[in-house]
Each structure stands twice: as structure tokens, then as C-alpha cells.
């Protein structure tokens, strides 16, 4: 899989922490750092979920953003939106699925 981002890729040489996220539903919103890179997506049969490896930068140096991940049946040819990024494909128990990521914006300050 080619590494992708939904916002801004990390800077060259920037240290990143690789974190494994499980997408347990068809649509999941995650708070990530604005500079991130998705390096792997696969079906985890034991967890019965889509697993993604996302490299994130230091939260102290990169603002938090919300990203929605959608897992759709491959037969559904409609794009999620024009702002969505294709993350990859997985073969799950119910058939092949496509994973999209959509940048939703900077996390709102609630103060």
C-alpha cells in the first residue's frame, strides 16, 4: 500500500509514532494530528474489524484534526464525497470493502 494522508504529510525526517487503530463500524471519526500518514490497512479477523496503521507526529507540534473513516462495500461505486481520500481495500468476511478517509477540519476549541 502506498502511504496516504487526509490532511498534511509529516515533514521529512520528522519522528512519528505508529499507532494501530481498529475501525469497528462502517463510519468512525478519529482525532489525529494534522500531520499524519496512513501506512497500512487490513482486515483483522480476530477483532472482526478493519485495522489501520497511522503514523502521527507529536501532538504538541501538530494541531488536532477530525478525520472520518468510512468502510463501504466495493460494489457501492458511489464516492463518499469529492473531499474523500481512498485509503485502500480489505477482504473481510462479508466481502471486499473500500476504506475512505475524509478530513473534517480542525478540532473545535470548547473553551
C-alpha positions as a LaTeX table, in Angstrom:
\begin{tabular}{lrrr}
\hline
Residue & $x$ (\AA) & $y$ (\AA) & $z$ (\AA) \\
\hline
Unk1 & 0.00 & 0.00 & 0.00 \\
Unk2 & 1.19 & 3.50 & $-0.80$ \\
Unk3 & 1.17 & 5.76 & 2.28 \\
Unk4 & $-1.59$ & 8.39 & 2.21 \\
Unk5 & $-2.76$ & 11.29 & 4.35 \\
Unk6 & $-6.10$ & 13.06 & 4.68 \\
Unk7 & $-4.52$ & 16.37 & 5.72 \\
Unk8 & $-0.75$ & 17.08 & 5.65 \\
Unk9 & 2.07 & 14.51 & 5.50 \\
Unk10 & 4.75 & 14.58 & 8.21 \\
Unk11 & 7.86 & 16.61 & 7.43 \\
Unk12 & 10.86 & 14.79 & 6.05 \\
Unk13 & 12.75 & 13.18 & 8.93 \\
Unk14 & 10.05 & 14.06 & 11.49 \\
Unk15 & 9.63 & 11.47 & 14.22 \\
Unk16 & 6.27 & 9.73 & 14.16 \\
Unk17 & 4.53 & 7.25 & 16.43 \\
Unk18 & 2.88 & 4.34 & 14.62 \\
Unk19 & $-0.50$ & 3.57 & 16.18 \\
Unk20 & $-2.85$ & 0.73 & 15.25 \\
Unk21 & $-6.49$ & 1.80 & 15.09 \\
Unk22 & $-9.46$ & $-0.55$ & 14.73 \\
Unk23 & $-12.49$ & 0.59 & 12.76 \\
Unk24 & $-15.34$ & $-1.41$ & 14.29 \\
Unk25 & $-18.21$ & 0.28 & 12.46 \\
Unk26 & $-18.94$ & 1.44 & 8.93 \\
Unk27 & $-18.18$ & 5.06 & 9.87 \\
Unk28 & $-15.71$ & 6.17 & 12.55 \\
Unk29 & $-14.42$ & 9.65 & 13.45 \\
Unk30 & $-10.89$ & 9.81 & 14.88 \\
Unk31 & $-8.96$ & 12.75 & 16.26 \\
Unk32 & $-5.49$ & 12.70 & 14.69 \\
Unk33 & $-2.64$ & 15.15 & 14.42 \\
Unk34 & $-2.84$ & 17.27 & 11.26 \\
Unk35 & 0.46 & 15.77 & 10.09 \\
Unk36 & $-0.14$ & 12.03 & 9.76 \\
Unk37 & 0.48 & 9.19 & 7.35 \\
Unk38 & $-1.62$ & 6.03 & 6.92 \\
Unk39 & 0.76 & 3.21 & 6.03 \\
Unk40 & $-1.36$ & 0.06 & 6.19 \\
Unk41 & $-4.97$ & $-1.08$ & 6.13 \\
Unk42 & $-6.09$ & $-4.70$ & 6.56 \\
Unk43 & $-8.88$ & $-6.92$ & 7.86 \\
Unk44 & $-8.24$ & $-8.24$ & 11.39 \\
Unk45 & $-10.27$ & $-11.46$ & 11.54 \\
Unk46 & $-9.68$ & $-11.95$ & 15.28 \\
Unk47 & $-11.05$ & $-8.47$ & 16.08 \\
Unk48 & $-13.60$ & $-8.56$ & 13.21 \\
Unk49 & $-12.61$ & $-5.01$ & 12.31 \\
Unk50 & $-10.60$ & $-3.03$ & 9.79 \\
Unk51 & $-7.14$ & $-2.29$ & 11.21 \\
Unk52 & $-5.08$ & 0.72 & 10.13 \\
Unk53 & $-1.55$ & 1.75 & 11.00 \\
Unk54 & $-1.37$ & 5.54 & 11.24 \\
Unk55 & 1.88 & 7.37 & 11.91 \\
Unk56 & 1.18 & 10.57 & 13.83 \\
Unk57 & 3.50 & 13.40 & 14.75 \\
Unk58 & 3.96 & 14.86 & 18.22 \\
Unk59 & 0.60 & 16.37 & 19.28 \\
Unk60 & 2.50 & 19.29 & 20.84 \\
Unk61 & 3.75 & 20.34 & 17.39 \\
Unk62 & 0.76 & 19.48 & 15.20 \\
Unk63 & $-2.81$ & 20.64 & 15.77 \\
Unk64 & $-5.57$ & 18.05 & 16.25 \\
Unk65 & $-7.96$ & 17.39 & 13.37 \\
Unk66 & $-11.04$ & 15.20 & 12.96 \\
Unk67 & $-11.00$ & 12.57 & 10.23 \\
Unk68 & $-13.95$ & 10.33 & 9.34 \\
Unk69 & $-13.17$ & 6.84 & 8.04 \\
Unk70 & $-15.85$ & 5.03 & 6.05 \\
Unk71 & $-15.82$ & 1.34 & 5.17 \\
Unk72 & $-18.12$ & 0.66 & 2.21 \\
Unk73 & $-18.93$ & $-2.41$ & 0.14 \\
Unk74 & $-16.83$ & $-2.41$ & $-3.00$ \\
Unk75 & $-19.99$ & $-2.93$ & $-5.07$ \\
Unk76 & $-21.12$ & 0.55 & $-3.96$ \\
Unk77 & $-19.45$ & 2.63 & $-6.66$ \\
Unk78 & $-20.65$ & 5.99 & $-5.33$ \\
Unk79 & $-17.78$ & 8.06 & $-3.88$ \\
Unk80 & $-18.21$ & 9.19 & $-0.28$ \\
Unk81 & $-17.55$ & 12.80 & $-1.30$ \\
Unk82 & $-15.20$ & 14.76 & $-3.52$ \\
Unk83 & $-13.15$ & 15.52 & $-0.37$ \\
Unk84 & $-12.61$ & 11.83 & 0.48 \\
Unk85 & $-9.27$ & 10.07 & 0.06 \\
Unk86 & $-9.06$ & 6.42 & $-0.92$ \\
Unk87 & $-7.18$ & 4.64 & 1.86 \\
Unk88 & $-7.29$ & 1.10 & 0.49 \\
Unk89 & $-9.21$ & $-2.13$ & 0.10 \\
Unk90 & $-9.74$ & $-5.02$ & 2.50 \\
Unk91 & $-11.20$ & $-8.51$ & 2.13 \\
Unk92 & $-13.47$ & $-9.01$ & 5.11 \\
Unk93 & $-15.83$ & $-11.88$ & 5.95 \\
Unk94 & $-18.78$ & $-10.20$ & 4.24 \\
Unk95 & $-16.78$ & $-9.47$ & 1.07 \\
Unk96 & $-14.40$ & $-6.89$ & $-0.33$ \\
Unk97 & $-14.66$ & $-3.37$ & 1.09 \\
Unk98 & $-13.15$ & 0.01 & 0.32 \\
Unk99 & $-11.87$ & 2.35 & 3.04 \\
Unk100 & $-12.09$ & 6.13 & 2.60 \\
Unk101 & $-10.83$ & 8.93 & 4.84 \\
Unk102 & $-12.37$ & 12.40 & 4.90 \\
Unk103 & $-10.75$ & 15.40 & 6.58 \\
Unk104 & $-13.47$ & 17.14 & 8.62 \\
Unk105 & $-11.47$ & 20.06 & 9.98 \\
Unk106 & $-9.55$ & 21.31 & 12.97 \\
Unk107 & $-10.88$ & 20.10 & 16.32 \\
Unk108 & $-13.00$ & 22.87 & 17.81 \\
Unk109 & $-11.78$ & 24.51 & 21.00 \\
Unk110 & $-14.59$ & 24.08 & 23.50 \\
Unk111 & $-13.47$ & 26.86 & 25.86 \\
\hline
\end{tabular}
